Amino acid sequence: MALPFTLRQLEIFDAVVRTGSLSAAARELTTAQSSVSSAIDELERQIGQRLLVRRKAQGAWPTAAGRQLHRESAIVLRTAQEAGRLLQERDGQLRGPLTIGVYDTLAPYILPMILTDFAATHPLVELSFVETDHAGLMSGLQAGVIDVGFTYPHDVPAAISHELILHRAPHVLLPADHRLAGRTHLTVADIDGEPLILLGNTPSKANTLRVLGITEQDPRIAWVTSSLPLTRALVGAGLGIATLVQPDASPWTVDGHPVVEVPFAVDAEDVRVHVAWLKPVERRRPPRRVTELVTFTQEHFTPHIKAIDAWRREHAPG
């Protein structure tokens, strides 16, 4: 049975739907607008349905049939691209684009390692990244605009595969001159009554509330922030303490105040960091560049975090 379209027709149709006009699609594909128009006309004739509504000065948008074809054609085009890359990779070199999504507070710990060490090992992989919140990361993975993500395992949809790359006990961040700064470890009872600085992004916030066994309405919460540097700065200024899982190689805040990290002995299980990717369709595997990055982070992320901890201990104030 002959196919009612060619890959080139699907590529052109996809470009028109994404850009919203024939002229924009022609510019993206570096071809003539008349060629784009002819390809769409022929595609509609072969399929026997109107796929686009075209209006001068208003652009083009898909009909119901066009939307269905666009969803299916995206799978066909990705499959064709992967088939081409598999043939090219017979020389052993990974190829192709790889978009990394990172929960924003994890980005400084994992992106530099990937953009240097992984990139050096696989120079033909075209790396890009997106810093986002957890919800944006999950939606990006499901939409196929993010290939591999790094976050905490919080409300992960069934369509997403994910595996552990780090489990880590939380610590209490204190000003260096705090009365508890010299302790070898702290418990929930030790910090009872202390004003709290809460890193307010989900799932960081959820992890902190779970570890402390409190709610967002707890009167000890003095300030809620949306960034790790600000959380550390407020602690350094003596405005409260924070329970965190993210390490920092520097024993100083960005504005020069010394802080210390004291291990937090709690009954709650360690905080976990996972690598995530979209489950492939039945009987297919993820692209090899995805599985290679997953393996790379499983092997290297925990030692990388331990090295940060060791450097901080070596350079602690006093």
KOLMIVO-648465 format. One record per residue (C-alpha): residue number from 1; residue in three letters; x negated, y, z. Coordinates in nm, 3 decimals, padded with zeros to 5 digits. Last residue first. Example, Ala and Ser with C-alpha at 12.3 -4.5 7.8 and 13.67 -1.06 7.14 Angstrom:
REM residues 2
[2; "SER"; [-01.367; -00.106; 00.714]]
[1; "ALA"; [-01.230; -00.450; 00.780]]
***
This chain:
REM residues 318
[318; "GLY"; [-03.808; 02.910; 06.134]]
[317; "PRO"; [-03.585; 02.943; 05.828]]
[316; "ALA"; [-03.528; 02.617; 05.634]]
[315; "HIS"; [-03.771; 02.561; 05.347]]
[314; "GLU"; [-03.834; 02.188; 05.385]]
[313; "ARG"; [-03.472; 02.119; 05.481]]
[312; "ARG"; [-03.352; 02.307; 05.174]]
[311; "TRP"; [-03.582; 02.113; 04.941]]
[310; "ALA"; [-03.468; 01.780; 05.083]]
[309; "ASP"; [-03.099; 01.865; 05.041]]
[308; "ILE"; [-03.153; 01.971; 04.679]]
[307; "ALA"; [-03.344; 01.647; 04.612]]
[306; "LYS"; [-03.054; 01.447; 04.759]]
[305; "ILE"; [-02.818; 01.622; 04.517]]
[304; "HIS"; [-03.035; 01.521; 04.219]]
[303; "PRO"; [-03.067; 01.164; 04.346]]
[302; "THR"; [-02.683; 01.142; 04.356]]
[301; "PHE"; [-02.641; 01.289; 04.005]]
[300; "HIS"; [-02.896; 01.075; 03.819]]
[299; "GLU"; [-02.770; 00.721; 03.763]]
[298; "GLN"; [-02.395; 00.781; 03.755]]
[297; "THR"; [-02.458; 01.103; 03.562]]
[296; "PHE"; [-02.650; 00.925; 03.288]]
[295; "THR"; [-02.399; 00.638; 03.268]]
[294; "VAL"; [-02.110; 00.878; 03.210]]
[293; "LEU"; [-02.318; 01.071; 02.957]]
[292; "GLU"; [-02.394; 00.749; 02.768]]
[291; "THR"; [-02.027; 00.648; 02.774]]
[290; "VAL"; [-01.923; 00.980; 02.618]]
[289; "ARG"; [-02.200; 00.976; 02.355]]
[288; "ARG"; [-02.091; 00.619; 02.273]]
[287; "PRO"; [-01.742; 00.735; 02.174]]
[286; "PRO"; [-01.475; 00.586; 02.403]]
[285; "ARG"; [-01.377; 00.228; 02.320]]
[284; "ARG"; [-01.083; 00.102; 02.117]]
[283; "ARG"; [-00.852; -00.194; 02.164]]
[282; "GLU"; [-00.563; 00.027; 02.283]]
[281; "VAL"; [-00.619; 00.401; 02.260]]
[280; "PRO"; [-00.905; 00.542; 02.461]]
[279; "LYS"; [-00.863; 00.655; 02.823]]
[278; "LEU"; [-00.956; 01.021; 02.845]]
[277; "TRP"; [-01.269; 01.093; 03.048]]
[276; "ALA"; [-01.364; 01.150; 03.412]]
[275; "VAL"; [-01.678; 01.170; 03.625]]
[274; "HIS"; [-01.600; 01.161; 03.995]]
[273; "VAL"; [-01.714; 01.344; 04.308]]
[272; "ARG"; [-01.615; 01.199; 04.645]]
[271; "VAL"; [-01.575; 01.357; 04.987]]
[270; "ASP"; [-01.661; 01.112; 05.262]]
[269; "GLU"; [-01.383; 00.938; 05.453]]
[268; "ALA"; [-01.216; 01.116; 05.745]]
[267; "ASP"; [-01.339; 01.019; 06.091]]
[266; "VAL"; [-01.560; 01.325; 06.121]]
[265; "ALA"; [-01.926; 01.387; 06.202]]
[264; "PHE"; [-02.016; 01.712; 06.026]]
[263; "PRO"; [-02.385; 01.746; 05.941]]
[262; "VAL"; [-02.518; 02.097; 06.018]]
[261; "GLU"; [-02.596; 02.334; 05.729]]
[260; "VAL"; [-02.778; 02.652; 05.827]]
[259; "VAL"; [-02.745; 03.014; 05.720]]
[258; "PRO"; [-02.990; 03.303; 05.684]]
[257; "HIS"; [-02.847; 03.634; 05.557]]
[256; "GLY"; [-03.005; 03.780; 05.241]]
[255; "ASP"; [-02.715; 03.912; 05.034]]
[254; "VAL"; [-02.691; 03.600; 04.817]]
[253; "THR"; [-02.688; 03.384; 05.129]]
[252; "TRP"; [-03.008; 03.227; 05.254]]
[251; "PRO"; [-03.115; 02.868; 05.331]]
[250; "SER"; [-03.142; 02.815; 04.954]]
[249; "ALA"; [-03.115; 02.467; 04.806]]
[248; "ASP"; [-02.740; 02.475; 04.852]]
[247; "PRO"; [-02.523; 02.171; 04.915]]
[246; "GLN"; [-02.153; 02.144; 04.819]]
[245; "VAL"; [-01.950; 01.944; 05.073]]
[244; "LEU"; [-01.825; 02.235; 05.278]]
[243; "THR"; [-01.688; 02.315; 05.623]]
[242; "ALA"; [-01.703; 02.688; 05.684]]
[241; "ILE"; [-01.783; 02.917; 05.977]]
[240; "GLY"; [-01.656; 03.265; 06.054]]
[239; "LEU"; [-01.715; 03.636; 05.996]]
[238; "GLY"; [-02.082; 03.624; 06.101]]
[237; "ALA"; [-02.219; 03.793; 05.789]]
[236; "GLY"; [-02.380; 03.465; 05.682]]
[235; "VAL"; [-02.041; 03.294; 05.696]]
[234; "LEU"; [-01.891; 03.565; 05.476]]
[233; "ALA"; [-02.181; 03.529; 05.232]]
[232; "ARG"; [-02.148; 03.150; 05.216]]
[231; "THR"; [-01.779; 03.173; 05.127]]
[230; "LEU"; [-01.856; 03.448; 04.875]]
[229; "PRO"; [-02.117; 03.230; 04.703]]
[228; "LEU"; [-01.870; 02.935; 04.697]]
[227; "SER"; [-01.592; 03.121; 04.522]]
[226; "SER"; [-01.213; 03.153; 04.559]]
[225; "THR"; [-01.204; 03.274; 04.918]]
[224; "VAL"; [-00.966; 03.238; 05.213]]
[223; "TRP"; [-01.043; 03.431; 05.531]]
[222; "ALA"; [-00.970; 03.394; 05.906]]
[221; "ILE"; [-00.827; 03.044; 05.912]]
[220; "ARG"; [-00.802; 02.978; 06.288]]
[219; "PRO"; [-00.428; 03.053; 06.281]]
[218; "ASP"; [-00.354; 02.726; 06.095]]
[217; "GLN"; [-00.093; 02.799; 05.828]]
[216; "GLU"; [-00.289; 02.627; 05.551]]
[215; "THR"; [-00.259; 02.301; 05.745]]
[214; "ILE"; [-00.503; 02.120; 05.974]]
[213; "GLY"; [-00.670; 01.777; 06.005]]
[212; "LEU"; [-01.019; 01.921; 05.966]]
[211; "VAL"; [-01.124; 01.673; 05.696]]
[210; "ARG"; [-00.786; 01.687; 05.522]]
[209; "LEU"; [-00.774; 02.068; 05.528]]
[208; "THR"; [-01.125; 02.082; 05.383]]
[207; "ASN"; [-01.054; 01.828; 05.106]]
[206; "ALA"; [-00.728; 02.001; 05.011]]
[205; "LYS"; [-00.906; 02.336; 04.987]]
[204; "SER"; [-01.174; 02.193; 04.761]]
[203; "PRO"; [-00.901; 02.033; 04.543]]
[202; "THR"; [-00.772; 02.299; 04.486]]
[201; "ASN"; [-00.950; 02.631; 04.528]]
[200; "GLY"; [-00.931; 02.808; 04.865]]
[199; "LEU"; [-01.278; 02.785; 05.011]]
[198; "LEU"; [-01.166; 02.843; 05.368]]
[197; "ILE"; [-01.369; 03.058; 05.609]]
[196; "LEU"; [-01.275; 02.945; 05.958]]
[195; "PRO"; [-01.274; 03.131; 06.291]]
[194; "GLU"; [-01.409; 02.901; 06.567]]
[193; "GLY"; [-01.153; 02.783; 06.823]]
[192; "ASP"; [-01.236; 02.415; 06.783]]
[191; "ILE"; [-01.582; 02.386; 06.629]]
[190; "ASP"; [-01.720; 02.128; 06.872]]
[189; "ALA"; [-01.390; 01.935; 06.886]]
[188; "VAL"; [-01.402; 01.872; 06.509]]
[187; "THR"; [-01.748; 01.723; 06.553]]
[186; "LEU"; [-02.095; 01.863; 06.494]]
[185; "HIS"; [-02.435; 01.716; 06.414]]
[184; "THR"; [-02.803; 01.764; 06.502]]
[183; "ARG"; [-02.719; 02.088; 06.684]]
[182; "GLY"; [-02.943; 02.393; 06.647]]
[181; "ALA"; [-02.687; 02.610; 06.471]]
[180; "LEU"; [-02.420; 02.566; 06.737]]
[179; "ARG"; [-02.474; 02.902; 06.916]]
[178; "HIS"; [-02.487; 03.079; 06.580]]
[177; "ASP"; [-02.816; 03.255; 06.495]]
[176; "ALA"; [-02.858; 03.082; 06.156]]
[175; "PRO"; [-02.499; 03.168; 06.060]]
[174; "LEU"; [-02.310; 02.840; 06.021]]
[173; "LEU"; [-02.209; 02.605; 05.741]]
[172; "VAL"; [-02.057; 02.282; 05.871]]
[171; "HIS"; [-02.131; 01.975; 05.661]]
[170; "PRO"; [-01.921; 01.732; 05.462]]
[169; "ALA"; [-02.023; 01.370; 05.401]]
[168; "ARG"; [-02.103; 01.282; 05.043]]
[167; "HIS"; [-01.988; 01.035; 04.785]]
[166; "LEU"; [-02.132; 01.084; 04.438]]
[165; "ILE"; [-02.086; 00.945; 04.085]]
[164; "LEU"; [-01.753; 00.766; 04.128]]
[163; "GLU"; [-01.557; 00.667; 03.819]]
[162; "HIS"; [-01.266; 00.814; 03.623]]
[161; "SER"; [-01.033; 00.709; 03.344]]
[160; "ILE"; [-00.756; 00.957; 03.261]]
[159; "ALA"; [-00.416; 00.861; 03.115]]
[158; "ALA"; [-00.284; 00.776; 03.463]]
[157; "PRO"; [-00.313; 01.141; 03.567]]
[156; "VAL"; [-00.566; 01.235; 03.840]]
[155; "ASP"; [-00.400; 01.404; 04.139]]
[154; "HIS"; [-00.728; 01.462; 04.329]]
[153; "PRO"; [-01.035; 01.253; 04.245]]
[152; "TYR"; [-01.283; 01.544; 04.277]]
[151; "THR"; [-01.425; 01.694; 03.960]]
[150; "PHE"; [-01.651; 01.635; 03.662]]
[149; "GLY"; [-01.508; 01.609; 03.311]]
[148; "VAL"; [-01.604; 01.438; 02.985]]
[147; "ASP"; [-01.455; 01.496; 02.640]]
[146; "ILE"; [-01.268; 01.823; 02.691]]
[145; "VAL"; [-01.043; 01.949; 02.408]]
[144; "GLY"; [-00.871; 01.608; 02.386]]
[143; "ALA"; [-00.537; 01.733; 02.518]]
[142; "GLN"; [-00.549; 01.488; 02.810]]
[141; "LEU"; [-00.901; 01.596; 02.904]]
[140; "GLY"; [-00.811; 01.963; 02.882]]
[139; "SER"; [-00.499; 01.910; 03.094]]
[138; "MET"; [-00.706; 01.743; 03.367]]
[137; "LEU"; [-00.975; 02.010; 03.359]]
[136; "GLY"; [-00.726; 02.294; 03.365]]
[135; "ALA"; [-00.555; 02.143; 03.670]]
[134; "HIS"; [-00.889; 02.103; 03.848]]
[133; "ASP"; [-01.008; 02.456; 03.786]]
[132; "THR"; [-01.229; 02.548; 03.494]]
[131; "GLU"; [-01.583; 02.583; 03.368]]
[130; "VAL"; [-01.601; 02.472; 03.004]]
[129; "PHE"; [-01.907; 02.323; 02.838]]
[128; "SER"; [-02.079; 02.270; 02.505]]
[127; "LEU"; [-02.324; 02.005; 02.388]]
[126; "GLU"; [-02.392; 01.912; 02.026]]
[125; "VAL"; [-02.556; 01.568; 02.052]]
[124; "LEU"; [-02.852; 01.552; 01.813]]
[123; "PRO"; [-03.109; 01.616; 02.088]]
[122; "HIS"; [-03.014; 01.306; 02.292]]
[121; "THR"; [-03.292; 01.253; 02.549]]
[120; "ALA"; [-03.371; 01.625; 02.574]]
[119; "ALA"; [-02.999; 01.707; 02.598]]
[118; "PHE"; [-02.955; 01.464; 02.888]]
[117; "ASP"; [-03.247; 01.621; 03.077]]
[116; "THR"; [-03.184; 01.990; 03.005]]
[115; "LEU"; [-02.814; 02.067; 02.945]]
[114; "ILE"; [-02.709; 01.772; 03.162]]
[113; "MET"; [-02.920; 01.870; 03.464]]
[112; "PRO"; [-02.824; 02.238; 03.429]]
[111; "LEU"; [-02.453; 02.141; 03.416]]
[110; "ILE"; [-02.437; 01.921; 03.727]]
[109; "TYR"; [-02.507; 02.125; 04.038]]
[108; "PRO"; [-02.415; 02.473; 03.916]]
[107; "ALA"; [-02.082; 02.342; 03.775]]
[106; "LEU"; [-01.952; 02.172; 04.089]]
[105; "THR"; [-01.773; 02.480; 04.227]]
[104; "ASP"; [-01.612; 02.540; 03.887]]
[103; "TYR"; [-01.464; 02.197; 03.823]]
[102; "VAL"; [-01.658; 02.101; 03.514]]
[101; "GLY"; [-01.546; 02.024; 03.160]]
[100; "ILE"; [-01.807; 01.896; 02.917]]
[99; "THR"; [-01.755; 01.916; 02.542]]
[98; "LEU"; [-01.955; 01.667; 02.336]]
[97; "PRO"; [-01.995; 01.728; 01.965]]
[96; "GLY"; [-02.161; 01.467; 01.742]]
[95; "ARG"; [-02.464; 01.245; 01.730]]
[94; "LEU"; [-02.641; 00.977; 01.933]]
[93; "GLN"; [-02.967; 00.852; 01.782]]
[92; "GLY"; [-03.026; 00.475; 01.748]]
[91; "ASP"; [-03.081; 00.476; 01.368]]
[90; "ARG"; [-02.741; 00.309; 01.330]]
[89; "GLU"; [-02.605; 00.632; 01.471]]
[88; "GLN"; [-02.514; 00.762; 01.125]]
[87; "LEU"; [-02.273; 00.473; 01.073]]
[86; "LEU"; [-02.116; 00.532; 01.413]]
[85; "ARG"; [-02.093; 00.902; 01.334]]
[84; "GLY"; [-01.890; 00.837; 01.019]]
[83; "ALA"; [-01.652; 00.608; 01.205]]
[82; "GLU"; [-01.617; 00.871; 01.477]]
[81; "GLN"; [-01.518; 01.134; 01.222]]
[80; "ALA"; [-01.262; 00.899; 01.065]]
[79; "THR"; [-01.112; 00.818; 01.406]]
[78; "ARG"; [-01.095; 01.188; 01.496]]
[77; "LEU"; [-00.922; 01.263; 01.166]]
[76; "VAL"; [-00.669; 00.984; 01.209]]
[75; "ILE"; [-00.590; 01.081; 01.569]]
[74; "ALA"; [-00.540; 01.447; 01.472]]
[73; "SER"; [-00.325; 01.329; 01.180]]
[72; "GLU"; [-00.077; 01.173; 01.421]]
[71; "ARG"; [-00.009; 01.492; 01.615]]
[70; "HIS"; [-00.010; 01.701; 01.296]]
[69; "LEU"; [00.232; 01.462; 01.126]]
[68; "GLN"; [00.481; 01.499; 01.411]]
[67; "ARG"; [00.449; 01.877; 01.407]]
[66; "GLY"; [00.497; 01.881; 01.031]]
[65; "ALA"; [00.811; 01.672; 01.052]]
[64; "ALA"; [00.954; 01.921; 01.304]]
[63; "THR"; [00.843; 02.204; 01.076]]
[62; "PRO"; [00.493; 02.345; 01.109]]
[61; "TRP"; [00.396; 02.714; 01.106]]
[60; "ALA"; [00.265; 02.945; 00.835]]
[59; "GLY"; [00.169; 03.312; 00.826]]
[58; "GLN"; [00.394; 03.613; 00.866]]
[57; "ALA"; [00.261; 03.843; 00.593]]
[56; "LYS"; [00.415; 03.614; 00.330]]
[55; "ARG"; [00.615; 03.334; 00.487]]
[54; "ARG"; [00.536; 02.963; 00.479]]
[53; "VAL"; [00.733; 02.707; 00.680]]
[52; "LEU"; [00.524; 02.393; 00.674]]
[51; "LEU"; [00.580; 02.019; 00.649]]
[50; "ARG"; [00.866; 01.986; 00.402]]
[49; "GLN"; [00.916; 01.619; 00.341]]
[48; "GLY"; [00.856; 01.369; 00.062]]
[47; "ILE"; [00.520; 01.247; 00.189]]
[46; "GLN"; [00.356; 01.270; -00.153]]
[45; "ARG"; [00.526; 01.598; -00.244]]
[44; "GLU"; [00.447; 01.757; 00.095]]
[43; "LEU"; [00.080; 01.655; 00.061]]
[42; "GLU"; [00.068; 01.788; -00.298]]
[41; "ASP"; [00.203; 02.128; -00.194]]
[40; "ILE"; [-00.033; 02.140; 00.105]]
[39; "ALA"; [-00.334; 02.063; -00.117]]
[38; "SER"; [-00.225; 02.322; -00.373]]
[37; "SER"; [-00.192; 02.593; -00.109]]
[36; "VAL"; [-00.536; 02.515; 00.035]]
[35; "SER"; [-00.691; 02.519; -00.312]]
[34; "SER"; [-00.520; 02.854; -00.386]]
[33; "GLN"; [-00.669; 02.993; -00.064]]
[32; "ALA"; [-01.015; 02.916; -00.199]]
[31; "THR"; [-01.260; 02.720; 00.016]]
[30; "THR"; [-01.490; 02.792; 00.307]]
[29; "LEU"; [-01.296; 02.558; 00.541]]
[28; "GLU"; [-01.250; 02.825; 00.807]]
[27; "ARG"; [-01.186; 03.095; 00.547]]
[26; "ALA"; [-00.929; 02.878; 00.368]]
[25; "ALA"; [-00.756; 02.801; 00.697]]
[24; "ALA"; [-00.732; 03.173; 00.773]]
[23; "SER"; [-00.580; 03.237; 00.429]]
[22; "LEU"; [-00.331; 02.954; 00.462]]
[21; "SER"; [-00.203; 03.081; 00.796]]
[20; "GLY"; [-00.151; 02.982; 01.159]]
[19; "THR"; [-00.510; 02.888; 01.243]]
[18; "ARG"; [-00.436; 02.550; 01.402]]
[17; "VAL"; [-00.151; 02.451; 01.167]]
[16; "VAL"; [-00.344; 02.561; 00.858]]
[15; "ALA"; [-00.663; 02.382; 00.969]]
[14; "ASP"; [-00.475; 02.058; 01.037]]
[13; "PHE"; [-00.314; 02.068; 00.691]]
[12; "ILE"; [-00.656; 02.118; 00.531]]
[11; "GLU"; [-00.809; 01.825; 00.720]]
[10; "LEU"; [-00.504; 01.612; 00.645]]
[9; "GLN"; [-00.537; 01.689; 00.274]]
[8; "ARG"; [-00.908; 01.606; 00.286]]
[7; "LEU"; [-00.836; 01.276; 00.458]]
[6; "THR"; [-00.608; 01.185; 00.170]]
[5; "PHE"; [-00.233; 01.143; 00.180]]
[4; "PRO"; [00.054; 00.904; 00.104]]
[3; "LEU"; [-00.175; 00.601; 00.158]]
[2; "ALA"; [-00.145; 00.332; -00.107]]
[1; "MET"; [00.000; 00.000; 00.000]]
***
